[in-house]
Amino acid sequence: MKKRAQPGKSPLYDTSLPLEQRRQWMLDYTIARYTTKNRSVRRSGRCLYAHPRHVGCAIGVHLPKALRIQLDSSKGAEVKNDFIFNALPVALQDLGRYFLQAIQTLHDLNSNWTSAGLSAQGLIEAQSIAASYYCRKDPTKQTNKLTL
């Protein structure tokens, strides 16, 4: 089983790191963590910050459990929604609403994933995120080893 992010303890919360490095870590973590078998989405495709069998979506996995449950009970589940975005810890808000939305979309779309990880379409989407948000590495290869 893949290791779970520790809310508040991952590099995302280390605001002394450059923004691009924190974004790169989140993109890499998302790519390494998810497959069609463990993404946290409803049957409708809507994101689940907290999931009964998995640890949460690409955003939720980095949040405390109580906050994940609170966000799932809200009407607008997307991080672009003001209520959701404003409820996030400041260190995550610093990553930017549009970056977080891009990560959430990468996670949520079935077509981005296979049972082994990213699909060809998902790789294109991840490369687009990397280029748009100045991530240092081009995600042409998936890695299952991340420093948490």
C-alpha positions, 0 to 999 in steps of 0.5 A, a space after each residue: 500500500 502506498 504511504 499516506 501524506 501526513 497533513 501538515 508535515 509534507 513539503 507542501 506545508 514547508 513555506 521556506 521551500 520555493 513555491 515551484 518545489 512545493 508544486 513539483 512535490 504535489 504533482 509528483 506525489 499525485 502521479 505516484 500515488 493514484 491509479 484507477 483502483 484507489 482514486 477517491 471519487 464518487 460514481 458521478 466523478 465528483 471528488 471525495 476529499 475523504 473516502 471510506 476505503 481510501 485516504 482521500 483525493 489529490 487535495 484531501 490526502 494532504 488535509 486533516 480528517 475533520 477538514 476532509 469530512 467538512 469539505 465533502 459535506 459542502 455543495 461545491 466540491 471543487 477547490 475552485 469554489 470559494 468555500 473550499 479554497 478558503 477552508 484550506 490551510 494557508 500553506 496550501 492556498 499559497 500553491 494557488 487556486 488554479 494549480 490546485 484545480 489542475 491537480 484536482 482535475 488530473 485526479 478526478 478524470 477517469 481518462 487520466 488513469 489506468 490500473 498502473 497509474 497515469 494514462 497517455 492522456 494523463 501524462 499529457 495533462 501532467 506535462 501541461 501542469 508542469 509547464 504551466 506552473 513552472 515545475 522543474 521536472 517534466 513528468 515523463 516517467 512515474 515514480 513510486 518512491 517519494 520522500 514524505 
